[in-house]
Amino acid sequence: MPVQPVQPAQANPATPATRATEGEQVQVTIQELTQKLHDREASIHQLETELHRAHIALQEQQALIDSLQQVYSARLNASESPLDRELFTTHCKVQELETQISKQITTQAMLQHTCQELEQTRDLHQTRIAELEQQTADMQEQILKQAQQTSEYETAIQHWKDRYLNSKRYLVKLQTLVEQAIPDPAMELSELIAAIQAVTVETPESDTSTSLTAATKRGVKMDVPAFLARRQRYRVRSQG
């Protein structure tokens, strides 16, 4: 029985489910080949038993032929007359036994040849099973690696999802606080931008920090947006 050569595994991407299906198919193939191997071994054992029995029968018949030939030779030597009926019958039996021995020798040779072929087929099946088992082990290892990578990806996705939800909740809280602290954020933002532009135009960039510090020390009042003024008054009251 010819055995197909093992094709090398292609490196096509596959999902863990596909890999698992391929692994199951390989397992089924291994089981089928193993069952065939057991059947072949049973056939070999049966043929060996029959061969042993034929060999024993051949030895017994050969011994019987030798015995009959000895009897025939003894009677032939003891009698000078032509062969009587008994000697003729014995001679016919000898020829018949020789024919049977020839047939059994041919059968024995055929059985030996069949046993050799079955042993070769068994060896090929064993090699095929070993290769399939190795392929199964490789597939299982790939499935485990892909499952581990999938778990890591899911963990990373969950981590970033949690961070996104936390950031979203924080922004909602911050928006609520801003709305509570600044009733009209658009107007106050416009006032803040206008004040910054005015200070930038009136004061050179190199003297901005010094002028602000000196003005603060002298108690000079500056035009600031209303919401900053409210915050400053709130801080003063808190410190008082």
N, C-alpha and C positions, 0 to 999 in steps of 0.2 A: 504494500500500500504506500504510494508516494506521499511524502509530507511536504507541504508548501513551505518555502523558506520564510523566515521571519522578516517582515518589512520593517525598516527603521521608522521609529515614531517621528511624525512630522511635528514641527514646532509651531502649530497653529494655536492661536489663543482660544481658550475654552473656559467656560464658566465652571465653577465647582460642581454644578448639577450635571453638566455634560461629562466631566471627568468621572463622576461617580457612576454614570450610566455605562461609560466605556469600561470602567473597572468591573462592573457587574457582568458585562458581556465576556470579558476575559475570564472571569471566574467560571462562567458557564462553559466556555470552551475548555478550560482546564479540567472541569469535572467530566466532560464528555471524553476527552482524551484519556483521563485516568481510568474511566470505565472501560474504554476500548483496550487500554493496556492490561487491565485485569483480565478481560476476556481473552486476550492473546496469551497471557501467562497461563491461564487455565487450559487453553488449547494446547500449548506447548507441553504442559504437564501431562495431559491426556495422551498426547502423541508419544511422549517419552515412556509412559506406562505401557502403551501398546507395543512400542519398539522393544521394551524389555521382555514383554511376554513373547513376542515373536522370536526374539533371540533365544529365549529358553526353549521354546518349541523347536527352533532350528537345531539346537544342541541335542535335544532328545531324539529328534528324527535322524540326525547325523549318527548318534550312538546306535539307534535301531538299524540304520543302514549298514554300519560297520559290523554289527552283530549278525545281520542277515548275510552279509558278504562272507563273514567267517564261516557261518553254517554252510553256505553254498560251496565255498572252497573246500571245506572238510568233506562234504558229501561227494563233491566232484572227484576229489582225490581218492576217496574210499571206494568209489564205484567205477568200474571200467565200462559199464553199460551206458546207453544214451540217457539223457535226463528224463527222469520220470515226471509225472504230473505235478508232484509236490515241489520239486525243484523248479519247474517251469513257473508255477504260481509264485514261488518266492522271488524268482527273478523279475517277474512282472511287478510285484510289489516294490522291489528295489527301484525299478525304473520310475514307478509312480512317485515314490518318495523323493527321488532325485529331482523330478519335475517340480514337486511342491517346494523343495528346498530352493531351487532356482527362482521360483516365483517369490518366495519369502525374502530371498536376498535382494531381488529387485525392489520389493516393497520396502524393505529396510533402508535401501539407498534413497528411495523417494522420501521416506519419513525423515531421514537425516537431513536431506536437502530442504524439506519443508520446515524443519526445526531451525535450521540456520537462517532461512528467510524470516521466520517469525521472530527470532532473536534480533536480527537486524532492524526489523520494524519496531520491536520493543525499544531498542536503543534510540531510534529516531524519535519515537514518542516521548521518551524520557527527556531527550534534549529539548524537544519542543515545549514540554511542560515546564522545564527549568527556565526557558526563555520567557514564556508567558508569565510565570511567577515573578520573574525579575521586572517585566513590564508592569505587572500589577503593583509591585512594591514602588516603582517609580511614579506611577499614577497616584497612588495613595499619598506619597510624599508631596507631590505637586498640589494635590487637593488640600492637604494640611497647610501648606505654605499660602495658598490662595485664601483659605479660610482665615488664617492669621492676619493676612494683609487686609482682608475685608473687615475684620474686627477692629484693626487699628484705624482704618479709614472711618468706620462708624464712630469710634471713640473721638477722633479728631473733629468730625462733623458735629457731634453732640457738644464738644467743648466750645467750638466757635458759636454754635447756636445759643448755648447758655450765656456766653459773653455778649452776644448780640441782644438777647432779652434783658440782661442786666443793664446794658448801656441804654437800651430803649426806656426801661423803667427809670433810670437815672435822669435821662433827658426830660421825661414827662414831669418828674419831680422838680427839676431845675426850671422848666418852663413855667410850672405853677408858681414857684417862688419868684421868678422874674415878673410874672403877671401881677403877683401880690405886691411886690416892691415898686413896680413901675406901672401905674395905671395906664399911661399913654406912652408906650415905648417908642413909637415912631416920632412923636414930637420931641421927646427928650433926647433921642439919638440925633435928631437934626440940630438941636441946640448945642449938644456936645461937639458935633463936627464943626459948627460955626465958631464956637469958642476956640477950638484947637486951631482952626485956620486963622482966626484973628490974632492969637498969640504968636503963631508962626510968622505972620506978616510983620507985626510990630517989633518982635524981638529977634535978633540974629540967632542962628543956631548955636553958635559958640557961647553966647551969653544967656541962653534960655535957662539953664539950671541955676546960674548965679543970680539972675534976676528974680526967679521964683523964690529962691531961698531968702534973698534980701527983702523982697516984698512981704514974705511971711513974717520975717523978724520985725519989720516996721509996722506990721498990722495993717498993711494996705489991702483994701478990699479989691478983689478981682471979679470980673464978670464970669460967672460959672453957670452952667445949666441948673435949672431948678431942681432936678432930681439929685444932683451932686450937692447942692446947697442943703437940701433936706437931709441927706445922709450925713453931711458935716455937722448940722445942728443936732442930729440924733447922736452922733459920737460925742459931741460936747456935753450934751445932757447926760449921757451915760457916764462920762468921766467925772462930771460934777456930782 
